[in-house]
Amino acid sequence: MPLLTRRNLLKASAVAGAYSAGIAVAGKFGLAEAAPEPQLLTAVKTEALLTEAGPTRDVMSWGHDGMPPVLRMTKGRPYAARLKNGLDEPTTIHWHGLRIDNRMDGVPFVTQPYIYTGDSFDYVFTPPDAGTFWYHPHCNTLTQMGHGMTGMLVVEDPADPEFDAEVLLNLRDWRLGGDGQFIAPFRPRDAAKSGTYGTVRTANWRREPQYDAPAGGLVRLRIAITDVTRIFSLKMAGADATVIAIDGNPVPKRFPLDLLQIGPGQRLDLVVRMPDDEGAVATLEDIRGTAPKTIASLRAVGASLKRDIGDLGPLGQNPVPKADLTAAEQIPLVLSATAENAAVESICGTLGYSFWAINKVPWPGDTPDPTAPLAELKLGRSYVFNLENTTPHAHPIHLHGMSFTVISSSTREVMPLVSDTYLVQPDEKVQLALVADNPGDWVLHCHIIEHQKTGMTSYIRVS
């Protein structure tokens, strides 16, 4: 990952100027059609009613209407957003899971400069894939994300089957004290383990919300884990729920939701067959921990539609290229702890500690070139990431800009899921295959943000 230099800054500023002019939209993966009118997203500090103690101050969002807006796009059609920074610190937007032009990826001084207070930046791209995604800053992430800047993003496919309703759930914690105000975002002893958990759990910024849905109908339940730490083990009580997509991509074979574990950065699409009786409730639960926790619920209303999950047609496939395993180059990636405990400069700042590493080097590390990429990939070639977790903690590893296919695990049978984020279990070895089809420098990191900020982050280069 390049260091911040005047040359890099000027280059990134030139890119920003070209896009701010709104002259073109990034296609797959370059400039193509004229940009549409941008959707305005203004980063602000605001207040929100998150507990019974009264409004929480210093909440961060895009706009003063509370939870960040759900952004909707259409597969294969241009989209534009203008980010205006009304915060008193720099910010950006990363479009988590979208395979778009590198210049739109939102990582400061890797793909763009900071967006300073009062400045704006135009993001323009054409999403090639349909599915459930999300967006968040890549600046001062533990604070900005922890204070609210995590929004859901839906890329629609007009060819998808019809559902009777759609419900979106943005799952995240808040680190709040008894007075409803923010407390320290992390504790070093927890950052060195599984991460620091929030004190208030919410879905759509509410505690255990309930939504109405047609009795006997099929509900598309889109779930995004936007928390900075928490891993969920999800189960549905009171209704049949079937997994139809993970991380934006249709699963190879649909299966019932039964204690499915997903971590920060991941998304899940379910079809829920609502109960036939009006007033009956289906409850989404997190059973990870000592006792089940209600996340949200769906209440059946009206006369039963008597739909059948088996009648639901397939989701459209996304155009993710398949790796040629016979010719793929093997790339070793070892997730490990580090004995170091010194302040290191990570992406957009530091927490003052280093606890974690990739290939035994915490970012940026003490090496001949501390900012060199983990690997340099050739455009169009196939690769297999041999990812090994040597720690006693799970790590949701996220790759920017490209998607991989899970091909094997040392601890369990796996489906050939197409994804951008994989929850690597303790002592697990997993193989992730991909085609290096998107040029640029792409960040690879743990999406438990404390792990990312204390060493478990780097990047790969595709050229």
Solvent accessible surface area in square Angstrom, and as a share of the most:
residue,aa,sasa,rsa
1,M,10,0.04
2,P,45,0.28
3,L,115,0.57
4,L,99,0.49
5,T,64,0.37
6,R,183,0.67
7,R,199,0.73
8,N,39,0.20
9,L,67,0.33
10,L,92,0.46
11,K,147,0.62
12,A,12,0.09
13,S,49,0.32
14,A,69,0.53
15,V,29,0.17
16,A,15,0.11
17,G,42,0.40
18,A,46,0.36
19,Y,7,0.03
20,S,48,0.31
21,A,68,0.52
22,G,31,0.30
23,I,118,0.60
24,A,14,0.11
25,V,0,0.00
26,A,1,0.00
27,G,12,0.11
28,K,110,0.47
29,F,34,0.14
30,G,26,0.25
31,L,98,0.49
32,A,67,0.52
33,E,92,0.41
34,A,82,0.64
35,A,24,0.19
36,P,52,0.33
37,E,155,0.69
38,P,31,0.20
39,Q,70,0.31
40,L,111,0.55
41,L,4,0.02
42,T,37,0.22
43,A,0,0.00
44,V,15,0.08
45,K,80,0.34
46,T,20,0.12
47,E,97,0.43
48,A,13,0.10
49,L,131,0.65
50,L,9,0.05
51,T,22,0.13
52,E,183,0.82
53,A,56,0.43
54,G,17,0.16
55,P,74,0.46
56,T,0,0.00
57,R,136,0.50
58,D,71,0.37
59,V,0,0.00
60,M,3,0.01
61,S,0,0.00
62,W,11,0.04
63,G,22,0.21
64,H,128,0.57
65,D,144,0.75
66,G,16,0.15
67,M,59,0.26
68,P,2,0.01
69,P,48,0.30
70,V,55,0.32
71,L,1,0.00
72,R,104,0.38
73,M,9,0.04
74,T,32,0.19
75,K,51,0.21
76,G,46,0.45
77,R,156,0.57
78,P,39,0.25
79,Y,20,0.08
80,A,3,0.03
81,A,0,0.00
82,R,90,0.33
83,L,0,0.00
84,K,97,0.41
85,N,1,0.01
86,G,47,0.45
87,L,3,0.01
88,D,106,0.55
89,E,37,0.17
90,P,37,0.24
91,T,0,0.00
92,T,0,0.00
93,I,0,0.00
94,H,2,0.01
95,W,1,0.00
96,H,0,0.00
97,G,8,0.08
98,L,3,0.01
99,R,3,0.01
100,I,3,0.01
101,D,6,0.03
102,N,23,0.12
103,R,76,0.28
104,M,0,0.00
105,D,2,0.01
106,G,0,0.00
107,V,0,0.00
108,P,10,0.06
109,F,24,0.10
110,V,24,0.14
111,T,10,0.06
112,Q,0,0.00
113,P,14,0.09
114,Y,56,0.21
115,I,5,0.03
116,Y,109,0.41
117,T,79,0.46
118,G,53,0.51
119,D,72,0.37
120,S,56,0.36
121,F,4,0.02
122,D,4,0.02
123,Y,0,0.00
124,V,2,0.01
125,F,0,0.00
126,T,19,0.11
127,P,0,0.00
128,P,14,0.09
129,D,6,0.03
130,A,9,0.07
131,G,6,0.06
132,T,0,0.00
133,F,4,0.02
134,W,0,0.00
135,Y,0,0.00
136,H,2,0.01
137,P,0,0.00
138,H,1,0.01
139,C,2,0.01
140,N,60,0.31
141,T,2,0.01
142,L,7,0.03
143,T,34,0.20
144,Q,0,0.00
145,M,0,0.00
146,G,15,0.15
147,H,30,0.13
148,G,0,0.00
149,M,0,0.00
150,T,0,0.00
151,G,0,0.00
152,M,4,0.02
153,L,0,0.00
154,V,0,0.00
155,V,1,0.01
156,E,67,0.30
157,D,21,0.11
158,P,119,0.75
159,A,84,0.65
160,D,32,0.16
161,P,29,0.18
162,E,148,0.66
163,F,42,0.18
164,D,48,0.25
165,A,28,0.22
166,E,65,0.29
167,V,14,0.08
168,L,24,0.12
169,L,3,0.01
170,N,1,0.01
171,L,1,0.01
172,R,4,0.02
173,D,7,0.03
174,W,2,0.01
175,R,35,0.13
176,L,5,0.03
177,G,23,0.22
178,G,84,0.81
179,D,91,0.47
180,G,0,0.00
181,Q,27,0.12
182,F,42,0.18
183,I,73,0.37
184,A,61,0.47
185,P,54,0.34
186,F,35,0.14
187,R,96,0.35
188,P,52,0.33
189,R,156,0.57
190,D,24,0.13
191,A,0,0.00
192,A,37,0.28
193,K,113,0.48
194,S,38,0.24
195,G,3,0.03
196,T,3,0.02
197,Y,71,0.27
198,G,13,0.13
199,T,72,0.42
200,V,12,0.07
201,R,59,0.22
202,T,10,0.06
203,A,0,0.00
204,N,22,0.11
205,W,17,0.06
206,R,122,0.45
207,R,140,0.51
208,E,108,0.49
209,P,3,0.02
210,Q,82,0.36
211,Y,50,0.19
212,D,79,0.41
213,A,2,0.01
214,P,36,0.23
215,A,0,0.00
216,G,0,0.00
217,G,0,0.00
218,L,0,0.00
219,V,0,0.00
220,R,13,0.05
221,L,2,0.01
222,R,8,0.03
223,I,0,0.00
224,A,0,0.00
225,I,0,0.00
226,T,0,0.00
227,D,3,0.02
228,V,19,0.11
229,T,1,0.01
230,R,34,0.12
231,I,8,0.04
232,F,6,0.03
233,S,11,0.07
234,L,0,0.00
235,K,81,0.34
236,M,17,0.08
237,A,41,0.31
238,G,57,0.55
239,A,22,0.17
240,D,103,0.53
241,A,8,0.06
242,T,19,0.11
243,V,0,0.00
244,I,2,0.01
245,A,3,0.02
246,I,13,0.06
247,D,1,0.00
248,G,3,0.03
249,N,13,0.07
250,P,21,0.13
251,V,11,0.06
252,P,75,0.47
253,K,151,0.64
254,R,72,0.26
255,F,50,0.21
256,P,98,0.61
257,L,15,0.07
258,D,93,0.48
259,L,86,0.43
260,L,36,0.18
261,Q,58,0.26
262,I,4,0.02
263,G,0,0.00
264,P,0,0.00
265,G,0,0.00
266,Q,13,0.06
267,R,0,0.00
268,L,0,0.00
269,D,1,0.00
270,L,0,0.00
271,V,0,0.00
272,V,0,0.00
273,R,50,0.18
274,M,0,0.00
275,P,24,0.15
276,D,67,0.35
277,D,106,0.55
278,E,117,0.53
279,G,38,0.37
280,A,33,0.26
281,V,61,0.35
282,A,0,0.00
283,T,25,0.14
284,L,3,0.01
285,E,37,0.16
286,D,1,0.01
287,I,53,0.27
288,R,90,0.33
289,G,62,0.59
290,T,145,0.85
291,A,48,0.37
292,P,88,0.55
293,K,88,0.37
294,T,53,0.31
295,I,13,0.07
296,A,3,0.02
297,S,12,0.08
298,L,7,0.03
299,R,85,0.31
300,A,0,0.00
301,V,43,0.24
302,G,35,0.34
303,A,92,0.71
304,S,31,0.20
305,L,87,0.43
306,K,159,0.67
307,R,69,0.25
308,D,79,0.41
309,I,32,0.16
310,G,68,0.66
311,D,111,0.57
312,L,13,0.07
313,G,26,0.25
314,P,110,0.69
315,L,14,0.07
316,G,26,0.25
317,Q,130,0.58
318,N,18,0.09
319,P,74,0.46
320,V,26,0.15
321,P,50,0.32
322,K,187,0.79
323,A,24,0.19
324,D,72,0.37
325,L,95,0.47
326,T,133,0.77
327,A,64,0.49
328,A,15,0.12
329,E,81,0.36
330,Q,92,0.41
331,I,15,0.08
332,P,88,0.55
333,L,2,0.01
334,V,35,0.20
335,L,1,0.00
336,S,13,0.08
337,A,65,0.51
338,T,29,0.17
339,A,113,0.87
340,E,77,0.35
341,N,100,0.51
342,A,56,0.44
343,A,72,0.56
344,V,21,0.12
345,E,109,0.49
346,S,6,0.04
347,I,8,0.04
348,C,25,0.15
349,G,22,0.21
350,T,59,0.34
351,L,31,0.15
352,G,28,0.27
353,Y,65,0.25
354,S,0,0.00
355,F,28,0.12
356,W,4,0.01
357,A,0,0.00
358,I,2,0.01
359,N,52,0.27
360,K,159,0.67
361,V,54,0.31
362,P,4,0.02
363,W,20,0.07
364,P,33,0.21
365,G,17,0.17
366,D,143,0.74
367,T,52,0.30
368,P,149,0.93
369,D,79,0.41
370,P,51,0.32
371,T,16,0.09
372,A,45,0.35
373,P,25,0.16
374,L,44,0.22
375,A,15,0.12
376,E,112,0.50
377,L,1,0.00
378,K,119,0.50
379,L,94,0.47
380,G,53,0.51
381,R,111,0.40
382,S,12,0.08
383,Y,2,0.01
384,V,4,0.02
385,F,2,0.01
386,N,46,0.24
387,L,2,0.01
388,E,54,0.24
389,N,1,0.00
390,T,69,0.40
391,T,4,0.02
392,P,103,0.65
393,H,42,0.19
394,A,12,0.10
395,H,0,0.00
396,P,0,0.00
397,I,3,0.02
398,H,0,0.00
399,L,1,0.01
400,H,0,0.00
401,G,4,0.04
402,M,2,0.01
403,S,11,0.07
404,F,4,0.02
405,T,31,0.18
406,V,2,0.01
407,I,57,0.29
408,S,42,0.27
409,S,22,0.15
410,S,72,0.46
411,T,76,0.44
412,R,106,0.39
413,E,174,0.78
414,V,45,0.26
415,M,57,0.25
416,P,76,0.48
417,L,36,0.18
418,V,38,0.22
419,S,4,0.03
420,D,3,0.01
421,T,1,0.01
422,Y,20,0.08
423,L,11,0.05
424,V,0,0.00
425,Q,41,0.18
426,P,48,0.30
427,D,104,0.54
428,E,0,0.00
429,K,112,0.48
430,V,1,0.01
431,Q,60,0.27
432,L,4,0.02
433,A,4,0.03
434,L,2,0.01
435,V,18,0.10
436,A,0,0.00
437,D,27,0.14
438,N,1,0.00
439,P,57,0.36
440,G,19,0.19
441,D,20,0.10
442,W,0,0.00
443,V,0,0.00
444,L,6,0.03
445,H,1,0.00
446,C,0,0.00
447,H,0,0.00
448,I,2,0.01
449,I,1,0.01
450,E,0,0.00
451,H,0,0.00
452,Q,1,0.00
453,K,5,0.02
454,T,0,0.00
455,G,0,0.00
456,M,0,0.00
457,T,2,0.01
458,S,9,0.06
459,Y,2,0.01
460,I,0,0.00
461,R,75,0.27
462,V,3,0.02
463,S,79,0.51
